């Protein structure tokens, strides 16, 4: 019987799609009266909101790697001993057979140590693959130097000898060391933990990495539109980007492309790149993090939304939410939803990492009101095919939790419960 869910995530306040989903799952589970504990690596910045839902919050009180000193980041990024002790102590004091452990993000604070701590409960553990960190040192299965997807086996000689990192080869070797530590402490392929992927295209990557097919399960992300107002993007000129300001998200490419195309770019988001934009691209409007309802209000003057990630974006939550609002999207050609967006008639692609190609695409949309209007209509009708409702998503999570407990206990599988907290 399911007696509760322990959600584990680097952060407790939304700072990207993965954390937003971890927080959403906590809310949806509490609406079904499921007891939830939220274990976070940060200082509990989102504690008030979570506790208002009846969620128990356990926080490490740490900061993301990029906000710490270099020496400490190098060490704790490989193995955060404090995270291990916190999680192992919580398990010793609170674990029971009906608890399921759901791990979301770990690479920014919790480190491979969280896998080590969770090893005793691995048969009741689900790992949500919002990225490719289980199969690739840089988390994207992407070579930032050649601007191509990577098919090499992680930690193989060919992998280790390839300079693919967005920062430096030294950073590549450090990330590879972290991958080795995680692999030594917790071999996902050899264990019993379940892996949840967020797009069908991810499955082949995980199978190629050696995970048994029985461990890999698809649950498409939920994505509600930013707004349900009847937008008319052909009447406006502003392009938007909605993202963390981290290098892999391509915010600098978007800024450079907007300048080259002569269009106005506004970015909803925040992060380490804010100072870079202020210094080198002062014309870019940086609006910071906003609540979803606020984003919807801002997008009423949007012409299109740009998703310029420098790698194969596993899903692209903001892109789907924008398209569902009736906005055309421009997305890099290696994103998992790129082909679906083009086929649906609401998206255009550009060569990943090419500022010139992105600028040309933005310029083309800036000059074509008829195309914008046509893409907007297609977005409203077709974008929903890429996602599902929050309720359906929670149904699938609940079903996966129950199957996990059944397999851990060796009993017959109970039927899926569509509503309420029962097992």
C-alpha positions as CSV (number, residue, x, y, z in Angstrom):
1,X,0.0,0.0,0.0
2,X,1.3,3.5,-0.9
3,X,1.8,5.4,2.3
4,X,3.6,8.4,0.9
5,X,6.0,9.9,-1.6
6,X,9.4,11.4,-0.9
7,X,10.2,13.9,-3.6
8,X,14.0,14.7,-3.9
9,X,15.2,17.7,-5.9
10,X,18.1,20.1,-5.8
11,X,15.9,23.2,-5.4
12,X,12.6,24.0,-3.7
13,X,11.7,27.0,-5.7
14,X,11.0,27.0,-9.4
15,X,14.1,27.8,-11.5
16,X,13.4,25.8,-14.6
17,X,11.1,23.1,-16.0
18,X,12.4,20.2,-13.9
19,X,12.0,21.9,-10.6
20,X,8.6,23.2,-11.6
21,X,7.5,19.6,-12.3
22,X,8.8,18.4,-9.0
23,X,6.9,21.1,-7.2
24,X,3.8,20.4,-9.3
25,X,3.9,16.8,-8.4
26,X,3.9,17.7,-4.7
27,X,0.8,19.9,-5.1
28,X,-1.1,17.3,-7.2
29,X,-0.3,14.5,-4.8
30,X,-1.4,16.5,-1.8
31,X,-4.7,17.3,-3.6
32,X,-5.2,13.5,-3.6
33,X,-4.3,13.4,0.1
34,X,-1.0,11.6,-0.5
35,X,1.5,12.3,2.3
36,X,4.5,14.1,0.7
37,X,8.0,14.9,2.0
38,X,10.1,17.2,-0.1
39,X,13.8,16.8,0.3
40,X,15.8,19.7,-1.2
41,X,19.4,20.7,-1.4
42,X,18.8,24.4,-1.0
43,X,17.9,26.4,2.1
44,X,14.2,25.7,1.7
45,X,13.4,28.9,-0.2
46,X,10.1,27.3,-1.3
47,X,9.3,26.0,2.2
48,X,6.4,28.3,2.9
49,X,4.5,27.4,-0.3
50,X,5.1,23.7,0.2
51,X,4.2,23.7,3.9
52,X,1.0,25.5,3.0
53,X,0.1,22.4,1.0
54,X,0.8,20.1,3.9
55,X,4.2,19.0,2.6
56,X,7.0,18.2,5.0
57,X,10.2,19.9,3.9
58,X,13.7,18.7,4.6
59,X,16.4,21.1,3.4
60,X,20.2,20.8,3.3
61,X,20.7,24.5,3.4
62,X,23.3,24.6,0.6
63,X,23.7,26.6,-2.7
64,X,24.0,25.5,-6.3
65,X,27.6,24.7,-7.5
66,X,27.8,27.9,-9.6
67,X,27.2,30.0,-6.5
68,X,29.9,28.5,-4.4
69,X,33.7,28.9,-4.4
70,X,35.5,26.9,-7.1
71,X,37.4,24.5,-4.8
72,X,34.4,23.7,-2.8
73,X,32.2,23.2,-5.9
74,X,34.7,20.8,-7.4
75,X,34.7,18.7,-4.2
76,X,31.0,18.7,-3.2
77,X,29.9,18.4,-6.8
78,X,31.6,15.0,-6.9
79,X,30.3,13.9,-3.6
80,X,28.2,16.0,-1.2
81,X,28.8,14.3,2.1
82,X,26.2,16.5,3.9
83,X,23.6,15.4,1.3
84,X,24.4,11.8,1.9
85,X,24.2,12.2,5.7
86,X,20.9,14.1,5.5
87,X,19.2,11.6,3.2
88,X,20.6,8.5,5.0
89,X,19.5,9.8,8.4
90,X,16.0,10.6,7.1
91,X,15.6,7.1,5.7
92,X,16.8,5.5,8.9
93,X,14.3,7.5,11.0
94,X,11.3,7.5,8.6
95,X,11.4,4.8,6.0
96,X,8.5,2.2,5.7
97,X,7.6,-0.3,3.1
98,X,4.9,1.8,1.5
99,X,7.1,4.8,0.8
100,X,8.2,5.6,-2.8
101,X,11.3,7.8,-3.4
102,X,11.1,10.0,-6.5
103,X,14.4,11.7,-7.5
104,X,14.2,14.6,-9.9
105,X,17.3,16.8,-10.1
106,X,20.6,16.2,-8.3
107,X,23.5,17.6,-10.4
108,X,23.4,21.2,-9.0
109,X,23.6,20.5,-5.2
110,X,22.9,17.0,-4.1
111,X,25.5,15.3,-6.3
112,X,26.0,11.5,-6.8
113,X,26.0,11.2,-3.0
114,X,22.2,11.2,-3.1
115,X,22.2,8.0,-5.1
116,X,24.5,6.4,-2.5
117,X,22.1,7.4,0.3
118,X,19.1,6.0,-1.6
119,X,20.7,2.7,-2.4
120,X,19.0,0.8,0.5
121,X,15.6,1.8,-1.0
122,X,16.5,1.4,-4.7
123,X,13.7,-1.0,-5.3
124,X,11.2,1.7,-4.3
125,X,12.9,4.5,-6.2
126,X,12.0,6.3,-9.4
127,X,14.4,8.6,-11.3
128,X,12.8,11.3,-13.4
129,X,15.1,11.8,-16.5
130,X,14.5,15.5,-17.2
131,X,17.9,15.4,-18.9
132,X,20.6,12.8,-19.9
133,X,22.8,13.0,-16.8
134,X,22.3,9.3,-16.2
135,X,23.9,8.5,-19.6
136,X,26.2,11.4,-20.4
137,X,28.7,13.5,-18.4
138,X,27.4,16.8,-19.8
139,X,23.8,15.8,-19.4
140,X,22.7,16.5,-23.0
141,X,24.2,13.7,-25.2
142,X,25.6,16.6,-27.2
143,X,29.0,17.8,-28.4
144,X,29.1,21.6,-27.8
145,X,32.3,21.9,-29.9
146,X,31.0,20.2,-33.1
147,X,27.4,21.3,-32.4
148,X,26.1,17.7,-33.0
149,X,24.4,15.1,-31.0
150,X,26.8,12.5,-29.5
151,X,26.4,8.8,-29.9
152,X,29.5,7.8,-28.0
153,X,29.3,5.5,-25.0
154,X,29.7,7.5,-21.8
155,X,33.1,7.1,-20.1
156,X,34.5,5.0,-23.0
157,X,38.0,5.9,-24.3
158,X,36.3,7.7,-27.3
159,X,34.1,9.7,-24.9
160,X,37.0,10.6,-22.5
161,X,39.2,11.8,-25.4
162,X,36.5,14.0,-26.9
163,X,36.4,17.6,-25.9
164,X,32.7,18.2,-25.9
165,X,32.0,20.4,-22.9
166,X,30.6,23.9,-23.2
167,X,33.3,25.3,-20.9
168,X,36.6,23.5,-21.1
169,X,38.2,20.0,-21.5
170,X,39.1,20.2,-17.8
171,X,35.4,20.6,-17.0
172,X,34.7,17.6,-19.3
173,X,37.1,15.5,-17.2
174,X,35.5,16.7,-14.0
175,X,32.0,15.9,-15.2
176,X,33.3,12.5,-16.3
177,X,34.7,11.9,-12.9
178,X,31.3,12.7,-11.4
179,X,29.7,10.2,-13.8
180,X,32.2,7.6,-12.7
181,X,31.5,8.3,-9.0
182,X,27.8,8.0,-9.6
183,X,28.2,4.8,-11.6
184,X,30.4,3.2,-8.9
185,X,28.0,4.2,-6.1
186,X,24.8,3.4,-8.0
187,X,24.7,1.5,-11.2
188,X,21.2,2.3,-12.5
189,X,21.4,-0.4,-15.3
190,X,22.2,-3.1,-12.8
191,X,19.7,-2.1,-10.2
192,X,15.9,-2.2,-9.8
193,X,15.1,1.5,-9.9
194,X,12.7,2.8,-12.5
195,X,13.6,5.6,-14.9
196,X,10.9,8.0,-16.2
197,X,11.6,9.6,-19.6
198,X,9.7,12.6,-20.8
199,X,9.8,12.1,-24.6
200,X,9.7,9.0,-26.8
201,X,13.0,9.9,-28.4
202,X,14.8,9.5,-25.1
203,X,14.2,5.8,-24.8
204,X,16.8,4.7,-27.4
205,X,19.5,6.7,-25.6
206,X,18.8,4.9,-22.3
207,X,18.6,1.5,-23.9
208,X,21.9,2.1,-25.7
209,X,23.4,3.0,-22.4
210,X,22.5,-0.5,-21.1
211,X,19.3,0.1,-19.1
212,X,16.9,-2.8,-19.5
213,X,13.7,-2.0,-21.4
214,X,11.7,-3.0,-18.4
215,X,13.2,-0.1,-16.4
216,X,12.5,2.7,-18.8
217,X,9.0,4.3,-18.9
218,X,7.6,7.2,-20.8
219,X,5.4,9.8,-19.0
220,X,5.0,12.9,-21.1
221,X,5.1,16.2,-19.2
222,X,2.0,18.1,-18.5
223,X,1.9,21.6,-19.9
224,X,-0.9,24.0,-19.4
225,X,-1.0,27.1,-21.7
226,X,0.5,30.3,-20.2
227,X,-2.8,32.0,-21.2
228,X,-6.1,31.1,-22.7
229,X,-6.8,34.6,-24.0
230,X,-7.3,34.8,-27.8
231,X,-3.9,36.2,-28.8
232,X,-3.2,37.9,-32.1
233,X,0.6,37.7,-32.4
234,X,0.6,39.0,-36.0
235,X,-0.2,42.4,-34.6
236,X,2.9,42.6,-32.5
237,X,6.7,42.7,-33.0
238,X,8.3,41.4,-29.8
239,X,10.0,38.0,-29.6
240,X,10.3,36.3,-26.2
241,X,12.5,33.7,-24.7
242,X,11.4,31.9,-21.4
243,X,14.4,30.2,-19.7
244,X,17.1,30.1,-17.2
245,X,20.0,32.3,-18.2
246,X,22.5,29.4,-18.3
247,X,24.9,29.0,-21.3
248,X,23.4,25.7,-22.5
249,X,20.0,27.5,-22.9
250,X,21.5,29.7,-25.7
251,X,20.4,33.0,-24.3
252,X,23.4,34.7,-25.7
253,X,22.7,33.2,-29.1
254,X,19.2,34.6,-28.9
255,X,20.4,38.1,-28.0
256,X,23.0,38.1,-30.8
257,X,20.5,36.8,-33.3
258,X,17.9,39.4,-32.3
259,X,20.5,42.2,-32.7
260,X,21.4,40.8,-36.1
261,X,17.8,40.5,-37.2
262,X,16.9,43.9,-35.9
263,X,14.1,42.7,-33.7
264,X,13.2,43.3,-30.0
265,X,13.9,40.4,-27.7
266,X,12.5,40.1,-24.1
267,X,13.7,37.3,-21.8
268,X,11.6,36.0,-19.0
269,X,14.0,34.3,-16.6
270,X,17.1,34.8,-14.6
271,X,20.4,33.2,-13.8
272,X,24.2,33.7,-14.1
273,X,24.0,35.2,-17.6
274,X,22.0,38.3,-16.5
275,X,25.2,40.4,-16.1
276,X,26.5,39.3,-19.5
277,X,23.3,40.5,-21.1
278,X,23.3,43.8,-19.2
279,X,26.9,44.5,-20.3
280,X,26.9,43.2,-23.9
281,X,23.3,43.3,-25.0
282,X,21.7,46.2,-23.1
283,X,18.9,46.4,-25.7
284,X,17.5,43.0,-24.5
285,X,14.7,43.3,-22.0
286,X,15.4,41.0,-19.1
287,X,12.2,40.5,-17.0
288,X,13.4,38.0,-14.4
289,X,11.5,35.1,-13.0
290,X,7.7,35.4,-13.2
291,X,4.8,33.3,-12.0
292,X,3.0,31.4,-14.7
293,X,0.0,33.8,-14.5
294,X,2.4,36.8,-14.9
295,X,4.0,35.2,-17.9
296,X,0.6,34.8,-19.6
297,X,-0.1,38.5,-19.0
298,X,3.3,39.5,-20.5
299,X,2.9,37.3,-23.6
300,X,-0.1,39.3,-24.9
301,X,2.3,41.4,-27.0
302,X,4.4,38.5,-28.2
303,X,5.0,37.7,-31.8
304,X,6.8,34.4,-31.3
305,X,8.7,32.5,-28.6
306,X,12.3,31.5,-29.2
307,X,13.9,28.3,-27.8
308,X,17.6,28.6,-28.7
309,X,19.1,25.8,-26.6
310,X,22.5,24.7,-27.6
311,X,21.7,21.0,-27.4
312,X,18.9,18.4,-27.8
313,X,16.4,19.9,-25.4
314,X,14.7,16.8,-23.9
315,X,11.2,18.4,-23.9
316,X,11.0,22.2,-23.9
317,X,8.2,22.9,-21.4
318,X,8.1,26.7,-22.2
319,X,7.9,26.0,-25.9
320,X,4.8,23.8,-25.4
321,X,3.2,26.1,-23.0
322,X,3.7,29.0,-25.4
323,X,2.4,27.1,-28.4
324,X,-0.6,26.1,-26.4
325,X,-1.3,29.8,-25.8
326,X,-1.4,30.3,-29.6
327,X,2.1,31.5,-30.1
328,X,4.4,30.4,-32.9
329,X,7.8,28.9,-31.7
330,X,11.3,29.0,-33.1
331,X,13.2,26.0,-31.8
332,X,16.6,24.4,-32.4
333,X,16.5,21.5,-34.8
334,X,17.9,19.0,-32.3
335,X,15.2,19.5,-29.7
336,X,13.1,16.4,-29.2
337,X,9.9,18.3,-30.0
338,X,11.3,20.0,-33.1
339,X,9.9,17.6,-35.7
340,X,6.5,17.5,-34.0
341,X,6.4,21.3,-33.9
342,X,7.1,21.6,-37.6
343,X,4.7,18.8,-38.5
344,X,2.0,20.5,-36.4
345,X,2.5,23.7,-38.3
346,X,3.3,25.9,-35.3
347,X,7.1,25.8,-35.2
348,X,10.1,26.7,-37.3
349,X,13.5,25.2,-36.7
350,X,17.1,26.6,-37.1
351,X,20.5,24.9,-37.1
352,X,21.4,24.3,-33.5
353,X,24.1,26.8,-32.3
354,X,24.0,28.9,-35.5
355,X,23.3,32.6,-34.6
356,X,23.0,33.4,-38.3
357,X,20.4,30.8,-38.9
358,X,18.4,31.8,-35.9
359,X,18.6,35.5,-37.0
360,X,17.4,34.6,-40.4
361,X,14.4,32.7,-39.0
362,X,13.5,35.6,-36.7
363,X,13.8,38.1,-39.5
364,X,11.6,35.9,-41.7
365,X,8.8,35.8,-39.1
366,X,9.2,39.5,-38.3
367,X,8.2,40.3,-42.0
368,X,5.4,37.8,-42.5
369,X,2.1,38.5,-40.6
370,X,0.2,35.9,-42.6
371,X,2.5,33.2,-41.6
372,X,2.4,34.2,-38.0
373,X,-1.4,34.2,-38.0
374,X,-1.5,30.7,-39.7
375,X,1.1,29.3,-37.2
376,X,-0.9,30.7,-34.3
377,X,-4.0,28.9,-35.4
378,X,-2.1,25.7,-35.7
379,X,-0.5,26.1,-32.3
380,X,-3.8,26.3,-30.5
381,X,-5.1,23.1,-32.2
382,X,-2.0,21.0,-32.4
383,X,0.3,21.8,-29.4
384,X,-1.9,19.8,-27.1
385,X,-0.8,16.6,-28.9
386,X,2.7,17.0,-27.4
387,X,1.6,16.9,-23.8
388,X,-1.2,15.9,-21.4
389,X,-3.2,17.4,-18.6
390,X,-1.9,17.7,-15.0
391,X,-4.5,15.3,-13.8
392,X,-3.6,12.6,-16.4
393,X,0.1,13.1,-15.6
394,X,-0.6,12.6,-11.9
395,X,-2.6,9.5,-12.7
396,X,0.4,8.0,-14.5
397,X,2.8,8.9,-11.7
398,X,0.4,7.3,-9.1
399,X,0.2,4.2,-11.3
400,X,4.0,4.0,-11.6
401,X,4.3,4.3,-7.8
402,X,2.0,1.5,-7.2
403,X,3.7,-0.8,-9.8
404,X,7.0,0.1,-8.1
405,X,5.7,-1.0,-4.7
406,X,4.1,-4.2,-6.2
407,X,7.4,-5.2,-7.8
408,X,9.3,-4.4,-4.6
409,X,6.9,-6.5,-2.6
410,X,6.3,-9.3,-5.1
411,X,2.5,-9.2,-5.1
412,X,-0.1,-9.1,-7.8
413,X,-0.5,-5.7,-9.5
414,X,-3.5,-3.8,-8.3
415,X,-5.7,-2.0,-10.8
416,X,-4.9,1.7,-11.6
417,X,-6.8,4.1,-9.4
418,X,-7.9,7.1,-11.5
419,X,-9.1,9.3,-8.6
420,X,-8.3,9.7,-4.9
421,X,-5.6,8.3,-2.7
422,X,-6.0,4.5,-2.6
423,X,-4.1,1.4,-3.3
